[in-house]
Amino acid sequence: MNSMNIIIETLQQQPVESQSVEFVERKGLGHPDYIADSLSEEFSLELCKEYQKKFGTILHHNVDKLLLVGGQSNPRFGGGEVITPIYIVMSGRAINEVNTNGGVEYIPVGRIALQSAKNWIRGNLPNLDVKEHVIIDHRVGKGSIDLVCNYNTKEGKVCSNDTSFGVGYAPFDMLERLVFETERFINGPYIKKRFPEVGEDVKVMGLRNGKEVKITIAVATVSKYVPDLQHYLSVKEELKSAVKDFIAKKSDAPVEVFLNNADRPEKGVVYLTVTGTSAEMGDDGETGRGNRTNGLITPQRPMSLEAAAGKNPVSHVGKIYNVLANRIAEKVAVLKGVEEAYVKIVSQIGRAIDDPHMANVQLVMGKGEIMTSHLQTEIKGIVDSSLESIDEVTRAILEKRVTLF
């Protein structure tokens, strides 16, 4: 890209880890917002496969408008039932017919939507019965197009189909790593094998006040594996102990862990579910309301509010630039003298995606370090090479090699 469109500057601020207070959140695998993101993204990926199989290219689509309406349930120790199923409506836009030399070819967009959602639920939420516990609907806007890519510039490059921006930063600090890894630990194979009572709906909130860290975790339990209150309390304490041991290996800071803090066992109030997700009992979800593209929600850092999940991975910069910004930040953050790197990339609709309107790289330098012309040259080289290989971002998304939420 034009070097005039790459602005590099230093920030006169303390690194986040040196600031007095920090909040970090992650919504885990079974959280309604995470489910919404996952179903949108799976839908997009399956559309990409179908388009490539039939036409050798990925056609335009944005299926990033999914709403999950929570159901109603009656969990009880040793059992329970879902009274009102979870309702999921999949929406957005996708090309469903293409004019070719042989006539019109149709793409079964609705069938792909339903099947991709069912497959993801079966593979990730083992206690949620697709036939009994959830109703899946689709209201995907229709479109048709001649088999000619209309998102190319005159030079044959892919164009942005939106005016948007992406944001990324690096590196994760201690609290960010703790929050991210704690959720993955609880939803990982070790805990699932040891505690079948633990559901997939896990939410982790980290608070750092000075050097003191408090981690508040909400973990849904699965009622059929919990015969009574005493068993629930026993599992809760064992899980809490396992989490504390895990965190102790990750951090030297004093960490206090709170687990299912709303429990009132003396009143019989505990976090019990039939399916392992709060979506069964009125908690709703929507694409884009959960984690950002690095897997976290970080109010101390700049963030984009784009819903990356479900956007097409070829021309929608609301997805591509968020992934790219994080990748650039990771490369810049390891350069000598750099303590934190923040990257923001903005597009113009119709402009080639490898030539953004502007890329802004902001640095928090280490103590006693200054910006040098050599450092600026290195950073511009990273930005340029990353944009030149922007197709790799699309491939990484298609192959599920990147975090999107």
N, C-alpha and C positions, 0 to 999 in steps of 0.2 A: 504494500500500500504506500501511498505518498507519505514520506517521512514527516511532512508538515502536519499530517493528521494523527501523529503519535505524540502525545503530550506526556512528558515524564516530569514528576515533581516530588518534592519531599513534603511530608506532613509534620507539622510542629505539634506533635502529640505523643503521649506516652503509649507504649505498647499496651494492648488490652489487658494483658496479664499483670501489668504494673498498676493498673487503675484500681480504685478502692473496691468497686462492686462490679460483678458480672453475672449475667443470667444466660443460660443455655438450655434449650429444650430439644427433645427428639420424640416424635410420635412413631411408635413401633409398628411392627408387621400387621397386627390385628386391629389397630386404631381405625375408626371409620374414615378418616381423611387419608390414611395410608392405603386403605383398601380402594378408595376412589381413585387415587393416583395410579395405583397398580393396574386397575381394570382399564383405565384410559390408555395407559401405556401398552398393555398387552393387546388391546384392540388395534392400536396404531401399528404395532409390530406385525400382527397377523395380516392387516391390510397391506403392509409393505411386502410381505411374502407373496400374497395373492397377486398384487400388481406386477411384481418382478416375474412371477411364474407365467403370467398371461401376456405381459407386454414388454418384459425385459427392462422395465424402469419403474420407479416409484412415483405414482401419480399424487396429485395434490389432495391433501386431507388435513383436517384439524379436528380431532375427536377428544377435545380437552374440556368438555362440558358435561361431566357426569355428576349426578346427584344421588346420594344414598340417604334414604329416609329410614330412620330407625324403627324397628318393630316393637313389640311388647312381649315380655316373657314372664314366666313364673318359676324361677330357679328355686330349688330346695335341696337340702342335703340328701345326697344319694340319687338325685334325679331332677325332675322339673320338665317344663315344656315351653316351647315358643308358641305364644297365643296368636300374635299377629306377625306375619313374616316381614322381614326386612324388604324394602322396596328399592330397587335400583333402576334408574332410568339413564341410559347411555345416549349421549347427544353430541352434536357437533356437525361437521360437514365432511362428506367424502364422495368422491366420484364413483358412481355406481353403474355407469354405462359409457362405452367408448365406441365412437364411430371408426370403423376400420374398412379396408378395401373389401372385406368379406361381409360387411354389414355391421350390425350393432352387437357388441359383446357386453354382457351384463356381469356385474360383480355382485355376489350375494352379501352385500354389506351388513344387512340385518342378521343373517345367519352367522357371519363372522363375529359380530358384536356379541351375540349370545354365547356362542361356543367358546370364545376366548375368555369371557368372564367366568363361565362355569369351570373351565380347565384351571384357571388361576385359583379359584376358590378351593377346588378339590385338592390342588397341590400344596396349598399354604394354610388352609384353615380346616384341619381334619375333623373338628367337632361341629362344623357348620354344614348341614345337609342341604345340598343345592336344590333338591326336589321339595323338601319340606319347610326349610327355614328362610327361603329367599325367593322373591319374585323379581325377575330381570326383564326389563322392557327396553326398547330402543326407539328413539325419535331422531334419527340422523338425517340431516338435510341432504337432499339429492342434488346431483350435478352431473353434467355430461360434458365431454370434451373430445375433440378430434385427437387422434394419437400423434400429437405434436407437442413438445414441451413448450408451454407458453410462459415459463418462468426463466427463460434464458435471455441474456443480453445479446446485443449484436455480435459480440465476440464469442458467443457460445458459452458463457459462464452462467452459473446458477445465480439467480437474483433473489434478494430478500422479498418475501411476500408480506412483510409488515415493517412498520417503523417502530423499533423497539430497542431495548438494551439488555445487556447481560452484565452480571456482576460476579466477581470471584475474589477470594483472598487466600493467603497462605502465610505461615503454616497454622494448623490447629494449635491452640494452646492447651495447657493441661486440662482445664475444665471441659473444653470441647471434646478432647479425646475421651475423657472419662464418660461423658454423657453418651456419646456415640457408641463406644465399646460396651458400656453397661447394658444398653438395650440389646445389642447383638449377642451378648453373653447370655442374657435371660432367654432370648429367642433362639439360642444355639442348641446344637445336638446334646451337649452335656447336661444342661438343665432339663431339656425336654425328656431325656431318657431317665433322669433321676427323679423328676417331678412331673408325672403325667397330669397332675392337678393344675399345672400352670398353663393358662391360655396364651393366645398370641397377642392380645391387646395389652401392650406394655407402653407406658408413657414415662419418660424420665425428664425431670426438671433439675437442673443444677444451679446452685447459688454459691457464689464465692464472695465472702466479705473479708477483705484483706487476704489473709492466708488460710482462713477457715472455710471449709467447703461443706455444704449440706446438699445431699442428693435425695430428692423426693421421688418415689417410684410408685406408680399405680399398676398393679398386675391383676388382670382378671383371672379367676380360678374357674375350673370346669366342675359343675355341681355333681355330675355322676361319679366323679372320682373322690368326692369329699363326703364321707358318710355322716359326719357330725361336726359340731362346732370345735370340739377338742382336736379333731384331725386337721381342720382348717388352721387353727392357731399353731399347731405343731409344724405344719408345712410352711406357714408364714415365717416362723422363727428360723427354720432350717434354710429357707431360701434367703432370708435376710443375712444369715451368717455366711452363706456361700457368696453372696454379692459383696459383702464387706471384705472377705478374703480376696476376691477378685480385684477389688478396688485397691486394696493394700499393696498388691503387686504392681499396680500401675502408677501409684502416687505416693510421694513422701509426705504430702500435706495431711493434716488431720481432717478426716472425712466422717461426717455423721450421716447415717442412712435412715431414711423414713420410708416405710413400706405400707401401702394401703392406709394412709393416714386418716381416712374418713371412717374407718372401722369403729364400731361401737359394740363390741362383743357382748357387753352386759345387757344390751338391748336387742341382741340378735342381729345386728346390722353388720354385715361383712360383704366383701366384694365377690359375690357368687354369680356366675353366669351359666347358662345351659351350653352355649356355643364357644365360649372363650373370647368373645368380643362384646363390647358395650353396645354395638350396633343393634343387638337384639332387644335392647330395652330403652329405645328412644334417643340414643345418641346418633346424630346425623353426621354425614360426611360429604365433602365436595372436593373435586379436583382442584389442586392449587392452594388449599388452605393449610396444608401440612408443612413438611420439611422443605427447605430450599434445595437447590441442586447439589449441595454438598452433604445433604442428609441431616441438617440441623436447622434450628430456628435461633438466630443470634442477634438480639436487639442492639448489642454493642458494636456490631459490624454493619457495613452497608449491605443491603439485600435488594434483590429484585422481587416484585410481587407476581411475576409471570408464573403461570401454571405450565411447567415444562412438560409434564406427562401428557401424552396424547397428541402433542403437536408433531407435525411431520418432521422427520429428521434430515430433510434435504434442503428446504428453503426457509424454514421458520427460525429466524434468529432469536426469538424468545426462548427457544430451546438450545439451539446450537451455540449462541454467544455465551450463555450461562455456563455451559460445559467448557467452552474454549477459555473463558475468563479464568476459571479455576485452574485449568491446565497451565496457562501462562503464569499465573500467580505462583504456582508451585515451582516453576522453573526459575522465576525471578527471586523467590524467597531464599534460595540456597546460594545466591551470589554473595561474594565477600562484602561485608559491611551492612547487608540488608537484614533487618530484624522482622519486619512485616511488609508484605506486598499486597496492594489492593489494585484490582484491574476492573475497569468499566469500558464496555464497548457498545457503541450505539450505531444503529443502521438507518438507512433510508429505504423505504419501499421502492422496489425497482432497481436498486443498486446492487452490484455484484456482492455476494456475501463475503468474498475474500478481500473486499475493498470497503471496509466500514466507513461511515461518516467521520468517526473519530474513535481512537483508542486512548484511554487515559490510564497511565500507570502511576500509582502513588506509593511512596515508600516511607516507612518509618525506619530510620537508620539506627544502627547500634550506637552505643555511647562512644563519643569521640570520632565517629565515622561521618564522612561527608560524601555528597554526590560528586562524582568525577566524570569527566568526559568519557573516559574508558567505560565506566559503568553504564552511562547512557547509551553508548554504542552497543554494548552487550545486550541491553534490554531491547533496543530497537531491533536487533538481530533476532531475538527470541520472538518478538511480536510478529515480525515479517515472516519468519520460517513457520510459525504456527498458523498464520493465515494462508500461506502457500500450501500447507498440507491440511487444510480445513476438511477435506473429504474424509480424512481419518476420523474426525469427530462423528460423522455420519456412520461410518463402519463400526466404530466403537459402540454407538447407541444400538445399532441393529444387532450386534453380537453381545449386548448386555455387559459390556466391559466398563461401564461408567455408572456412578451413582446419580440418580435423577431426583430422589426424594428420600 
